[in-house]
Amino acid sequence: MTDRIINQRIRNRIIEYLELAASFEEQSQYQAAAPYVHIPNEIINQWEDWVHADWREYMTAPTFSHDEVDAIERFHTVWDAVAADTPDPLPSLKILFGTQQWQRLASAAAEASAVFRVRGRLSENEAAAD
């Protein structure tokens, strides 16, 4: 498997993450489907699964457009602030939905998700055309 295919898969997982983080409805459905999983922790921690400290080294063209890299940077700034400003341990989703931090996270995720929707998901098995 090539680095490009791996990066395309990472890009697709980032899209999925942003869609989840942007939607209180999807978060609620996830919690209902996995009642023993603390979804707020998942939402905070999953971002770090895909966006490491060195993310700029592997999130490059043509897999990631310039606009997508900018969107990741803007979202990451909000995510970092929310992660720092929310209590540890995180409260339930029901409580978080009413907080300014969680609403800010959802809004930033929706904005980033809109940027990624322009190109949509890329193939998981074949390198996308430049």
N, C-alpha and C positions, 0 to 999 in steps of 0.2 A: 504494500500500500504506500502511496506517495505522500509526501508532506502536504501537497495540495489537497488531496482527498481528505486527509485528517483535518486540515484547516477548514475545509468546506463543512465537514461534520461538526466541528466546533462552532462554526458560524450558525448552523442550523439549530444547535443546542442553545445558543445565545438567543436566537429568535424565539424558541419555545420558552426560555426563561423569561424574556421580556413580556411575552404574552401573558404568562402566569402572574408576574409581578404587577402588571397593569390592570388586572381584572379581579376585583373582589369576588365576583361570582365564581370564577375559576378557582380561586383560592378556597372558597367555601366548599366547592364540589370536591376538590382535592382532599380537604379535611374530612368530609363525609366519607370519601372512599378509603381513606387511611386514618381512621380515628386514633390510632396509637402513635401517629407521627405528629410531631409538633411543627406544623406548617410554617409558622413565622421563622423558626430556626432554619427550615429548609430554604425559605426564600432569601434569607440573609446569606446563608452559607453556600448555596448553589452558585451564586454569582462567582465566588472564588474558585469553584470547580473549573470554570471556563476562562476566567479573566485573572491571570496570574500577574505578579508584579512586573514581569517582563513582557506583558501582552503586546506592546508595540513592536516587538521583534517578530512576532509570528502573525499578527493581524495586518497583513500588507496586501496591496493590489497584486493580482487581480481578484483574489478571493474576497477581500474587503475593500469596498470603495472608500474614497476619501471622506465622503459624507457619513458612511457607516463608522469609520474610525472616529470621526468627530462626535457622532452620537454616542459611541461607547465611552468616550472621554467625559462627555457631559453627564451621562447616566452614572458613570463610576464616581464622579464627584458627589452626586446626590446620594448614591448608595453608601459611600464612605461616611458622609455626614449622618445619615439615618442610622447606620450601624453603630456609630459612636453616640448618638443622641437617644437611642432607645434603651430601656432598662435591660439588665441582664440578671436573671433570665427574662426572656421576652414573654409578655402576657399573651393571652389567647388572641386569635384573629378577631373575635367579636370586639374585644377592647381596642385592638390596634386599628381597626377600621375607622374608629372615631378620632384617631390622633392625627395631628398635623403632619407628623413625620411619615406615617404610613400612606397618607394621602399624597404627600409630596413624592414618595417613592413610586407610587402607582402612576402619578402624572408623568414623571420623568421616564418611566418604563414605556408608557404609551407613546410619548414623543419619540423615543429611540426606536420603538417597534414600527412606527410609521415610516421611518427612514429605511428600515430593512425591508418593509413591504414593497418598496419601489422595485427591487430586484427579486424579491421572494427567496424561497429556499433554493439551495443549490443541490446538485446530485450528491448522493451519499456514496456513489460507486464510480463515477466518471468525472474526470477533470472538466470543469466548466470552460467554455470558450472564453478567450480573453476579450 
